[in-house]
Amino acid sequence: TYACCSINQLSSLEASLALSKAVLIRCPSCADNFAHFHCITTCSPQQTKTIKVTKVTNVTGFDNITREGVVGYAAYLSTNFADASFQSCKNVRIPATGGLAIGTMCGRFGSRHCNPQRWYDFQGDSSNGLAPLDIDFHLIKPGDTEDLPEGIVPYSGNALKCNETTPSGGKACSCQDCQESCPKIPPPPLPPGPFQLLGMDGFLIISIILLCLLIFAFLFYLFVTYLRRNNNKKGLKKKDQKSHDVTQRVISPSEVTCADKNSQLAQAFLSSKFQIWGTVMATYPLTVLLLSAIIVVVLSAGIKNIELTTDPVELWSAPNSRARQEKAFHDTHFDPFFRTNQLILTAPGKEGYMYDSLLFGQHNLSGIISKDLIIELLELQKQIQNIEFWSKDLNRTATLKDVCFAPLNPSNASLTDCAVNSLPQYFQNSLENINAKVNMTELGVTKEVDWRDHLIYCFNSPLSFKDITDLGMSCMADYGAPVIPFLAVGGYQMAMEWEAEFLKIVQEYQKNPSTNFTLAYMAERSLEDEINRTTAEDIPIFMISYAVIFLYIAVALGEFTSWKRILVVDSKFLVGLGGILVVSCAVLSSLGFCSWVGIPSSLIIVQVVPFLVLAVGADNIFIFVLEYQRDVRRPGEKREEQIGRILGNVAPSMLLCSLSESICFFFGALSTMPAVKSFALYAAVAILLDFALQMTAFVALLSLDCRRQDSNRCELLCCIKVSRKRPTKPNEGFLLPFMKKYYAPALLNRYSRIIVMFVFIFMLCGSIFLLFHVKVGLDQELAMPKDSYMLKYFEYLYKYFKVGAPVYFVTKRGYNFTSVSGMNAVCSSVGCDPYSFTQKIQYATEYPELQQLDLIKMINSPMLIYAKDFGASRFMAYHTPLTNSQEFTGALMKARELAHNITMAMRQIQGTDPNFEVFPYTYVSLFSILPLSHTYSCDTFIHNDCVFSLPPARVTNVFYEQYVTIVPEGLVIISLCLLPTFVVCCLLLGLDLRSGLLNLLTIIMITVDTVGVMTLWGIDYNAVALINLVTAVGISVEFVSHMTRSFALSIKPTHVERAKEATAQMGSAVFAGVAMTNLPGILVLAFAKAQLIQIFFFRLNLVITLLGMAHGLIFLPVLLSYFGKYFTSVCL
């Protein structure tokens, strides 16, 4: 090939093209097209046909001879060649920045607004410091000869397509740099749509079918029962015609089964043992109380070692979980992520305006793009940067430079080295640069350019060290990096102290009435601070709740025999106080014991376990005390013997419930979630200790109170007696007669029972339908009180940030990156495998709505490139914007699916370890996904707001992994919790399978209905809800098991009469105990400030209590009246 150039000219051309080649080399055909035209215009023998010299100057060479040199010319080329060349280059990437190469070669227009004419104009603009001379490019359409200089023929050579090889042997561009090179891959399958049958919601159809089947089965049972009654009239004894009960008959001893005998023997054995125990406890009350107090003190002493866990990751993610292991691997091989703080400011009162820029034309700027606001922001930023605080670690006054992330000067950082990203950083935080202005001439027009022109340029070219205006200012921050959200780091304690001062300054600034900004802000400590603040503010609410419960117990346990005795003798104030103390001692002992053995605690344990134990304890207290009040001492029977006999009657029922609940929670401790595991262990131990103290200390307290009451002594002033003696007849109170005379007969008449069965079957089927529509997750806003500044921060975050969280694809050891096949399976440039590691990630970004990956922002490998065996490397992309835990869980699952696909493909490369693995690793904000965004990526020219920020906060995503498995894990945990409610009931009732099954069925219905109401009331299913559902199983035992046992042991002749007796006798105690003890305390929680408490403790516990009460006192008596065990006691 002949060139019309000297050797020096060729060398100069080669050096000039080297800069562009370095940027475009990823696509050989693009680089070839670029170089080809400049060779034509510079060295072609036919160059006079395509260019016209417009400007020359005298140049003195090395030989001291002066010659004319060309410094400017006009170049003419066809639009076909220009367009084809541009198309071959427009998608070429720069891996170091993640941007497009064309963006750095189009000046102020960037990649978004670049076109062939603007691209060539930048190549011919010597003011950009890259072009060697001025070239005026004219793009001529084919056949358009008008205004062409004489002899000029626009160059119309053949431009290579990006998917074509070059004449010199260069390969076609890779898929990442050339869309045409991408293989045709089918789009990923669409996510499965909603389950449907017959064009309707499939779960609705199934629920309707189930409803019809259950109602039909019930009606069929009634019909068969009716036929059996008519066919066996001779053997029937219709004792209660109104009840229309199942057949009743006399049972001969030969018909008594082994199970029936076991039931009676079990009851007789337990009653006799508890009677002896109760008599002993009542005989020596002071000794029992002393020993109980010693044991409680010893166990409670462990509280000094309590570890209160507040870190969400430690609470909800198991140490051996996949995400935790991946986090440990990442943090071992790479630097951990850092503490950050963020401000989001808007100026809604500022109106937008038009700005006619000399260089960029007219732009509609938002009101926030104003000099006074930028200067005001700069002043605020300087206040923050100048924060000083006393550091205990350094034993001196510390500043931001002691804790900040300084990427370019980490060893000896100054304030200007700290990575602070904000709008003033485009001016290097210099007031002089913001105020700078200069007159500039462009295309014959002279006009003033100022900070706005510089800012518009930097929005489009953030990596520029010098803008194209005559201001000549850099777009880089004062610490030497682009204004892109980096991360901040420092000593943990010092960082916490600095953040506290940061929040003070921002809050004081927010209160300033003269400020022009609407402010949203956060520090990494904000979440913990706000939760702690809310917890402290809600302590009085909890205290009031406990006070209301205590007052209720004290009043409800009283015997109202006469006005003279009600307040001073019969109020049971001290018994109520004693019951509360027993529960409190059980909780404290549980906290101490678990702390002794090293089980970590949490706020949810401190808040929920007392309520749970109080519900269980109060129920047992009411059953015991009410049974005593309704009893009459037998002739010759001592008070202690009476108490022992009463305990023998009720303690088996108390044992049944306490043992069921305790085992239930021990099974719940099999959960992999640390918070659920520790809660279950604390609750199980507390319930066991509560039962033990009720069998000892409370029996002793009741014995002492009975002595006082029998002596007619005042409750608080024991030395004072009243003249009126205690009546000898039993005291049934108000509730028992009401339940016996009105409630039970109304509930258990012929028509009411059928209506009740229909209603509860409908509730069950409706809840099964709603169960499949419950929302899984925990919206981060719920962790904050309603008056928290973090709520505005979250609102602004979702409104203004446009890019999702970064996701790293991390490779483990075992892959040879230095072999040809190994490199080709990873890289994405020329010659790489079209289905390589990074290329598969790129394919995923083409379907962001399905894969939830937005773009590959940066690909980096921090390890030595010449190492044969990498310890680890990582490649980064970005998620699409994610705003709630449901979206993030879906993104995590998609990222894992993609990583697994890549792992399987890379294991096929020769020499790869079979255990080699790629896994995704994402960083998000505390309790949320925190989208990352360049400060300049907001819609600055459209909206009247924008984001000014310090780096956004991130922690690892291990918190969100729980939502991937929380549904199946929750089903397993609840199923395990249900198991002991059946087994214990069967065993303690003497292998009574029928009663155990009915007991289990009712508890399952309460749990299912609870989830259904959660869906209706907008309560999400998450780990906190799971803890409450486990609690629901425990509390349901209190509502159900006492009633089931009372029915099973009743000696009434018919099912209906036995159901009436159980409802009146035990139902009244259950209602007064567990229901009315829970409700007042729960209602008080409605006034708590913390939304988590309002939703997951007030709403959910209210639902659990009301549903438990409805099923235990309405549905269960009706169910037992139809399907309960047959009466056999009379035969023994």
PyMOL commands that set and color helices and strands:
alter all, ss='L'
color gray80, all
select helices_A, chain A and resi 7-24+28-43+47-49+79-89+101-104+107-109+116-123+126-128+179-181+202-231+233-235+241-243+253-255+258-283+285-305+312-316+322-333+371-385+400-402+415-417+423-427+431-435+451-460+492-511+526-556+563-566+573-596+603-629+639-668+674-710+735-747+750-771+780-783+789-800+820-824+837-845+848-851+885-906+935-937+957-988+993-1016+1023-1048+1055-1087+1091-1123+1129-1131
alter helices_A, ss='H'
color red, helices_A
select strands_A, chain A and resi 51-60+66-78+93-94+99-100+134-140+196-197+200-201+308-309+341-346+353-357+361-365+388-391+396-399+438-442+445-449+518-523+601-602+806-811+853-860+873-879+918-924+955-956
alter strands_A, ss='S'
color yellow, strands_A
deselect
rebuild
show_as cartoon
